[in-house]
Amino acid sequence: MDEKKITCIVCPIGCKILVKTDGKQFEIVEGSRCKKGVEYARDEALDPRRMLTTSILVKGGEWPLASVKSSRSIPKDKIFTVLREIHEIVVNAPVNSGQVIVKNIANIGIDIVTTKTIKKL
């Protein structure tokens, strides 16, 4: 098993947690101060995920871009696949905050949702 140092971001303490992992199993070596830190380290070691925020092009709107985010955390190894798909998207104004722009992007069961309203010109 490989050793990996993970900085916990669950609370302001920022524990430095040393784990051993082979990608399927993990073991805390040192550094965890709480149960939430253990859960965070496990998830980060075995299935790292990130919320994705970016923007899409908008035609005919008061602004040329609308901010978007993933509806849930995306597996870290799928982020660039998702970004490539998002890069191809152009929507027409108006765009409403909370509008689903892409359902089930990259077939991972996660939607891309707007976070900004863009009025039509």
N, C-alpha and C positions, 0 to 999 in steps of 0.2 A: 504494500500500500504506500501511496505517496503522501507526504505531509504537505499541508496547505494552511497558510495563516489567513484567517478571515476576520475582518473588522466588522463587528456587529453594528447595525444602524438602527436597531429597534428603539433604543433610548439614548440619551445624551452621554452616557458613560463611555460607549464605544469600545467595549471589551475586545481585546485581541485574542481570538480563539484559535488555537492550534488544533487541527484535525488531521486524522489519517483517513484516506479514502482511496477506493479503487474505482469510484464512479457508481458503484452499486451498493456498497456498504460504507459506513463511516464510524469513526470513533473519536470522541473528544479526548485530546491529549492534555490540554490545559487552557485556562483563560476564561472559561464561562462562569459568570456570576449568577445567572438566573435561568429559569426554564425557557423563557422567550429567546434567550441567546442560544440555547441548545437547539431550539426549533429553527431559528434563523440559520445557524451554521449547517444544520442537516439539509435544509432546503438549498442553501447556497452551494454546498458540496455535491449534492446529488441531482438537483434540478434547478439550476439558476434561472431566474426569470427577471424581466425588467418591464416596467411600464414604458410605453413608447409615446413620445410627443414629437410632433413634426408639423408640417403644413402642406396644404394642397393648393393648386392653382384654381382661381375663381374667374370665370369670364363674366363681363357685364356687371360687375359689382362695384361698390364704393371702395373696396380694397382688393388688391390682386391676389391675396392669399388668405386662407382661413386656417386657423390652428385646429389640429386634430389630435386625438389620443386613442390609445387602445382601450377597449372596454375592460380588459383584465391584463395582468402581467403576461408577457410573451416569453416563451422559452428563449433563452439567450442565443442559442444556435439558429433561431429562425428570424432574428431581427433584421439581418440584411436582405433576406428573401422578402420580408414584409415591406421594407423600405423600397425595394425595387418595384414592387407592385404599386405602392402609394405614389411613387415618382411619376407613374404613367397617368394618374388620375387628374382630370380637369372637370370641374363642375360649373354649372351655370347658376348665377345669382337668381333669386335670393337663396341664402344658406342660413338655416336656423341652428342655434346652439343646441346640442344634443341630438342632432340629426345623424342617423346612421348612414355613412357614406359607402362603406363596404361591409357586407355581412360575410362572416367566415373567411376573412382574408387568409390567403395561402393555405386554405383548408385546415386551419388549426383551431377552429371553433371560437375565434375572437373577432369582434367587430371593430371597425374604425369609425369613431364618432367625432363630430365637430365640437369645438369648445368656444366658438365665436360665431356671432350672428353677422352676416354680411348682407346688407340691403342691396337691392337691385338699383342700378342707376336710372 
